[in-house]
Amino acid sequence: MSDSTRMVLHAFAALADLGEEIAETSDFEEMVRSALHVVLGAMGIRRGAVAEFDRERGALHFVAARGYDDARALDLSPKSQPTANGNGGHAAQDFARVERELREKLSGVEVVTPLVVRGELVGVILLGGKASGEQFTQEEKELARALGRHVAVGMHNHRLLREVERRAEENRNLYESLKGSYKDTVRAFAAAIDCKDKYTQGHSERVGKYSEIIAREMGWKDDEVEAIAIGGYLHDVGKLVVDRDIINAPYRIDAKQSSELNRHPAAGYEILRPITHPFADIPLMARYHHERPDGRGYPEGLTEEQIPPGARIVSLADSFDAMTTDRPYRRRRTFEEVVADFRRNAGRQFSTNVVLALCRALLKEARGETRPRHMIRMLGKDYVEEQTLPALVQLIADLESGSAATV
Amino acid sequence: MSEPLAAAPKAELCELVAVVYAGDYVNKLSGQRIERECLTRMERGCRALVINFRDTELVNSIGVSILLGVIDEAERRGARVAFTNVSLHTLKLFELLGLTRLVLLADSDESALATLEEFSAQPNGH
């Protein structure tokens, strides 16, 4: 085999090595270091460096270097404004200026190869000092340019990837910000709903919080928990279309008034349905939060399996808040009465697993096993007394042993 | 050096001279192992390195570059490098790339060691 054939084969192999390194190395600096190794090893060169060109500043940033110990600290910021403006097509001008500066400021630079992609300078490769001590041949300069084209594409792709990641991060932040605005709007809306009912101040917010706690106890994912909190906040939005006198009646309302009040789940659904929510099923939580597993609820008399899971949770959270807050025509129930109600209505008015989850979460808070204690704070710290806990523990045990339904 | 994998380089340490065995394929991974081994030996005071290529069938571009880096580092530290048992194919490549101008070439570790020990016994390696 002739020497020239041997060198051509080695160059081909180097090209393949370079492709492999660019394709398989996800870390940008590692990729550039490997690329520099390939270029140096392809021609037996002792000194070399790869620098990235910063279009915005018109300056070079050295990513990898060997034998140019002073390169990294070298300030190559332009004395004048950069010619590149991000539209491409300025590679030749940029390169001429960069090459001139490099040759002026660094000693031992024999070859400067531009790294160009689509008419844009993305960096340079500096080479100097062949192991043989000979000058670079024209063929070797061509080989450096050929390798440089691959290095340039690799660097450009990494740059694009970083740009995509940066934009994705921006979008994530924007999404979080929009979600924050959405939640603030929902809370304001919930406050507006509660303002209509002077006896249930803070009801929507509490239902949202109870729903969130129950869902978390049931092992729902974070985004699902966020959704159900929103569903809880908005479950009574339909009350906006119900006569204020009916909502605020300081006595038990009659059948006609009750019928009017019972319109609010369907009305809530109609209000929420046209809105694009970041979470699914929120309109359904409003529509079905008065349905019951035994089919005796409204507006449609659905049975357990037909009621969406979120609505089952909001339903219990809504009733629990109603039981544990004072109303114009009655005082709130004692905790023993609430436990008795749960025992009586689990599987009938409320989904058993949902009752079980609420009881478990409440027990953990009462025993100080979870912090912060949101439920205890909302109920008042003296509401769940120590001596009532055995009844709660027993209810949990009974529901666990008899529980079969799932949400 | 503890007993390495079959393809990994291994070194036999004496006070001033170390022998490092290159594997069958000197690429990025095995090249970095050779480099680490050589740097460790030089940091411990070795002034002469023998890299034995008896198992080496192929050296790729990254391997060449790493070997050049080892040679440069040895030069900076006043140490010398010898290549031994280099196959004809690899030797031709090293010649074409100029590596043979920077290292001592020997047929065996013994002959390389004899020359290098003589070198390393001199004050400052001269």
Contacts between the chains, C-beta under 8 A, distances in Angstrom:
chain1	res1	chain2	res2	distance
A	1	B	92	8.0
A	3	B	92	7.5
A	3	B	96	5.7
A	6	B	92	6.0
A	6	B	93	6.6
A	6	B	96	6.2
A	7	B	96	5.8
A	10	B	61	7.1
A	10	B	93	6.3
A	10	B	96	7.7
A	10	B	97	7.9
A	13	B	60	6.0
A	13	B	61	6.6
A	14	B	60	7.5
A	14	B	61	3.8
A	17	B	27	7.9
A	17	B	60	5.4
A	17	B	61	5.2
A	17	B	62	6.0
A	18	B	61	7.8
A	21	B	28	7.7
A	21	B	62	7.7
A	34	B	28	6.5
A	34	B	62	6.5
A	36	B	65	7.7
A	37	B	28	7.1
A	37	B	61	7.1
A	37	B	62	4.4
A	37	B	65	4.0
A	37	B	66	6.7
A	38	B	61	4.7
A	38	B	62	5.9
A	38	B	65	7.2
A	39	B	61	7.9
A	40	B	61	7.9
A	40	B	64	7.6
A	40	B	65	4.2
A	40	B	68	6.5
A	41	B	60	7.1
A	41	B	61	3.4
A	41	B	62	5.5
A	41	B	63	6.7
A	41	B	64	3.6
A	41	B	65	3.5
A	41	B	66	7.7
A	41	B	68	7.3
A	41	B	97	7.9
A	42	B	61	4.7
A	42	B	64	7.8
A	43	B	97	7.1
A	44	B	64	6.5
A	44	B	68	7.0
A	44	B	96	7.5
A	44	B	97	2.9
A	44	B	98	4.6
A	44	B	99	6.4
A	45	B	68	7.6
A	46	B	68	5.7
A	46	B	72	6.0
A	66	B	69	6.4
A	66	B	72	7.8
A	67	B	72	6.8
A	130	B	98	5.8
A	131	B	68	6.1
A	131	B	97	6.0
A	131	B	98	3.2
A	131	B	99	5.6
A	131	B	101	6.5
A	131	B	102	5.9
A	132	B	97	7.2
A	132	B	98	2.9
A	132	B	101	6.2
A	133	B	98	6.8
A	133	B	101	6.7
A	134	B	98	7.4
